[in-house]
């Protein structure tokens, strides 16, 4: 397990968000990115989770006062699966991209085809 403070982990998440190309980041609307320690006990190895309505499924009703979509990055499982700090940084970047892809309606099968497991 990698030792990394919550502040350092949150910085890694921020750095991963900074890697999103500006043109793509400009298309992301009404999304909050959070860091939590652990996922649900049902999925203890989950690294990230997108909760919301993907852009591809939105229609006129969505914009009328919708709560923000949520992307949650889980610190505990990420630190347990990684071997060093650089591994954490890399894994966080992949997880952030993965969850943003879900926001854009890209499912796990397509992400797998694209090499974003």
N, C-alpha and C positions, 0 to 999 in steps of 0.2 A: 504494500500500500504506500502510495506517495504521500508525503507530508506537505500540505499546502494550506495556508490560512484561507479563511473564507474570503478575505479581501483580495488575496492573490488569485483565487479562483474566479471571483467576480471580474477582476481585471482581465483574466484570460477570456471570459465571455465577452467583455467589451471589445477586446482586441479582435475576437472572431467576428463580431458585428461590423467592425471597421473594415474587415476584408471583403464585405459584400460590396460589389461594384455599385458606384453611385447611382447609375441609371436604374438598377434593380431595387436598391434601397428606396429610391424615390417612389416606387410603386407599392411599397408596404405601407398600409394605412390602418390605424386603430389596432395596433398590436403592442402588447407589453411583454418584455422578456424578463423572466424571473429566475433566480437561483434558489433552489430548495435543497435541503440536506438529503432527503430520501424520497423515493417514489412510494406508491402504494405497496403494501406488503404482498399484494397479488403479483406484482412485477418488480421484484427487488433489484433486478439488473438493468432496469430501464435507465437510459442515460438522458433522454429528453422526451418532451411530450408537447405536441401542438393541440390546443383545444380551441375550437372556434369553427367558423364557417369558411371553408376555402373560397378563394376568389372565384373559382370556376362554378361555385354553387350559389353565389349571391345573386339576388335580384332586387327589385324595388323595395321590398320590405326591409332589407338588411340595413340600409343607411339610416333608417328612422330610429335613432337613439340606441343603436346596438352597443352593448358593452364591448370593451376591447377583447380581441382574441388574445390567447395567452400562449407563450412559448416558455416552457419551464425546462431548465437544465439542472440535472441532479448531480450534486457534488459527491456524495458518498460513493455511489457505484462507479463513477468516473475515476475517483482516486484509487479505489480498490482494484480496478482492472488495469491501470497503467503502471509502467515500470519506473518512470522518472518524470520530472516536471515538463520536459519537452514533449513527452508522450501525452501528458494531460493537455497541453496547449493544442497539440495536433488533434486529439480526440474531441476536444471542445469545439474546435473549428468545424470538424466534420459533423458533429451533432447539431450545431447551429445551422449549418447549411441544410442538413436533413430536415430539420423542423421548419425552416423557411420554405423549403420545397413543398411541404405539406400545406402551408398557407396558400401556395400557388396551385394547389390541387394535384400535385405529383404524388402518386402513391408509392408504397414500399417496393412493389414489384418493379416499377419504372426506375426508382432510385437504385435498386439492385442491378438492373440492366446498365445503368450509367456508371456503376462502380462506387456508389455512395452508400455502402452498407454501414 
